[in-house]
């Protein structure tokens, strides 16, 4: 079977499943890790179009940047720190760890969620260890279900993540990240991954990308986001993609 035929078959299957809608291919871009650097955060929020912003809980500028994003008509997510497989960094505010009890988990999530104004969904920060564990991911879904219509975006830092599966089994609107725009901070990497995002969207109708408020990423997006419409793609908020599924 040729690559072109495989692509057509994949698109037909997604159409049948309701994962592709009529219209131009759509991309959603989430900028992670807001909450510390004020100038970089404000520059990120000023990006053109409905970019979505994931804000870390309990950081010095969490409330300022979440409010700023909301005031500018941008969607805000709680960027929830989840334990990584390699814990080579200090514990972050609002972090969820594998050794927490159910009660500790719930209290930590509540404090994290309360610290990010206007959050309408949750995505994970790090999490290559915790997202592998069905019990803890089920606890997370219970916390989301206990609040009004929160959705979940799996940042997918490990292919062993069970988070998306458990979210969908729990009846929570959910998607996972397709592309990291900046796995390193080199401008060439951002350009390459941005092209990969566009190609994926053209092949299947949509793509979800995550980037960070790095200078190279922001400079590239400031220049390239206004060109998406002319290239036949539509930039949408992450909730718009979830609403189409």
ZIDARA-V414771 format. One record per pair of residues at least 24 apart in sequence whose C-alpha atoms are under 8 Angstrom apart, sorted by the first residue. I is the first residue (numbers start at 1). J is the second residue. Records with the same first field share a line. If there is no record, write none. Layout:
I->J  J
//
This chain:
7->203  204
10->204
11->203  204  205
14->204
18->244  245
19->244  245
20->204  205  206  244  245
21->205  244
24->205  232  233  234
25->201  202  204  205  206  232  233  234
26->201  205  206  207  233  234  235  236  241
27->197  198  201  206  207  208  209  233  234  235  236
28->52  206  207  208  209  235  236  237  238  241
29->208  209  210  211  235  236  237  238
30->54  208  209  210  211  238
31->210  211  212  213
32->79  125  210  211  212  213
33->79  125  212  213
34->62  65  213
35->59  60  61  62  63  65
36->60  61  62
37->61
38->65
40->213  214  215
41->65  213
42->68
43->218
44->213  218
45->69  72  74
47->218  221  222
48->222  225  226
49->225  226  235  236
50->74  75  235  236  237
51->75  235  236  237
52->76  77  237  238
53->77
54->78  79  122  123
55->79  116
56->80  81  116
57->93  94  112  113  115  116
58->93  94  112  115  116
59->93
62->115  116
63->115  116  117
66->116  117  118  119
67->117  118
70->118
74->237
75->118  119  120  237  238
76->118  119  120  121
77->116  118  119  120  121  122  123
78->112  113  116  119  120  121  122  123
79->122  123  124  125
80->112  122  123  124  125
81->124  125  126  127
82->124  125  126  127  128  129  130  131
83->126  127  128  129  130
84->126  127  128  129  130
85->127  128  129  130
86->129
97->130
98->130  136
102->139
105->139
106->139  143
109->143
120->149  150  151
121->150  151  152  153
122->150  151  152  153
123->152  153  154  155
124->153  154  155
125->155
126->155  157
127->157
128->156  157  158  161
131->158  160  161  162  163
132->158  160  161  162  163
133->161  162
134->162  163  166
137->162  163  166
138->166  167
141->166  167  170  172
144->172
145->172
153->177
155->210
173->242
174->242
175->242
176->208
177->207  208  209  210
178->207  208  209
179->207  208  209  210
180->209  210  211
181->209  210  211  217
182->211  212  217
185->214  216  217
186->216
187->216  217  220
190->216  217  220
191->220
198->233
206->241
208->238
//
